[in-house]
Amino acid sequence: DTGYTLEALTQEFGVEVGHLVDGVTKLDKVALGTAAEGETIRKMIIAMARDPRVLVIKVADRLHNMRTMRFLPPEK
């Protein structure tokens, strides 16, 4: 959630990192829920087929979020 563009990130960190960030970003945009479950799985498979590290990064990000959740105010 930043104004930093994918193009700027790719220029600064390289094409490989740009692809990983793009894949994780696309997984972030996947809607969860029973109606979207098939589409969610399809997008995850596509992301993994391109580079399995995308899913590893996403899982690590979710784990970090869960571990640090206790430091957030209750309304968050």
C-alpha positions as CSV (number, residue, x, y, z in Angstrom):
1,D,0.0,0.0,0.0
2,T,2.3,2.7,-1.3
3,G,2.7,5.1,-4.2
4,Y,5.9,3.2,-5.1
5,T,5.4,1.8,-8.6
6,L,6.3,-1.6,-9.9
7,E,8.4,0.0,-12.5
8,A,10.4,2.0,-9.9
9,L,10.8,-1.1,-7.8
10,T,12.0,-3.1,-10.8
11,Q,14.5,-0.4,-11.7
12,E,15.9,-0.3,-8.2
13,F,15.9,-4.0,-7.3
14,G,15.8,-5.8,-10.6
15,V,13.4,-7.8,-12.7
16,E,13.4,-10.9,-10.5
17,V,12.3,-8.9,-7.4
18,G,9.8,-7.0,-9.5
19,H,8.1,-10.3,-10.6
20,L,8.0,-11.6,-7.0
21,V,6.4,-8.4,-5.8
22,D,3.9,-8.4,-8.7
23,G,2.9,-12.0,-7.9
24,V,2.4,-11.3,-4.2
25,T,0.4,-8.1,-5.1
26,K,-1.9,-10.2,-7.4
27,L,-2.4,-12.7,-4.6
28,D,-3.4,-9.8,-2.3
29,K,-6.1,-8.8,-4.7
30,V,-7.7,-12.2,-4.7
31,A,-11.1,-12.0,-3.0
32,L,-11.8,-14.7,-0.4
33,G,-15.1,-16.4,0.1
34,T,-17.1,-19.4,-1.1
35,A,-18.2,-17.8,-4.3
36,A,-14.6,-16.8,-5.2
37,E,-13.0,-19.9,-3.9
38,G,-12.4,-21.5,-7.4
39,E,-11.0,-18.2,-8.8
40,T,-8.8,-17.8,-5.7
41,I,-7.3,-21.3,-6.2
42,R,-6.8,-20.7,-9.9
43,K,-5.0,-17.4,-9.3
44,M,-2.8,-19.1,-6.6
45,I,-1.9,-21.9,-9.0
46,I,-1.0,-19.4,-11.7
47,A,1.2,-17.4,-9.3
48,M,2.9,-20.6,-8.1
49,A,3.5,-21.8,-11.7
50,R,5.3,-18.6,-12.5
51,D,7.4,-18.7,-9.3
52,P,6.7,-20.8,-6.2
53,R,8.5,-18.2,-4.1
54,V,5.5,-15.9,-4.5
55,L,3.3,-18.2,-2.4
56,V,6.1,-18.7,0.2
57,I,6.4,-14.9,0.5
58,K,2.6,-14.5,0.9
59,V,2.5,-17.2,3.6
60,A,5.4,-15.5,5.4
61,D,3.7,-12.2,5.2
62,R,0.4,-13.6,6.7
63,L,2.4,-15.3,9.5
64,H,4.1,-12.0,10.3
65,N,0.7,-10.3,10.4
66,M,-0.7,-12.9,12.8
67,R,2.4,-12.7,15.1
68,T,2.3,-8.9,15.3
69,M,-1.5,-8.6,15.6
70,R,-1.4,-8.5,19.4
71,F,0.4,-5.1,19.2
72,L,-2.5,-3.5,17.3
73,P,-5.4,-1.7,19.0
74,P,-8.5,-3.9,19.4
75,E,-10.5,-1.9,16.8
76,K,-8.0,-2.9,14.1
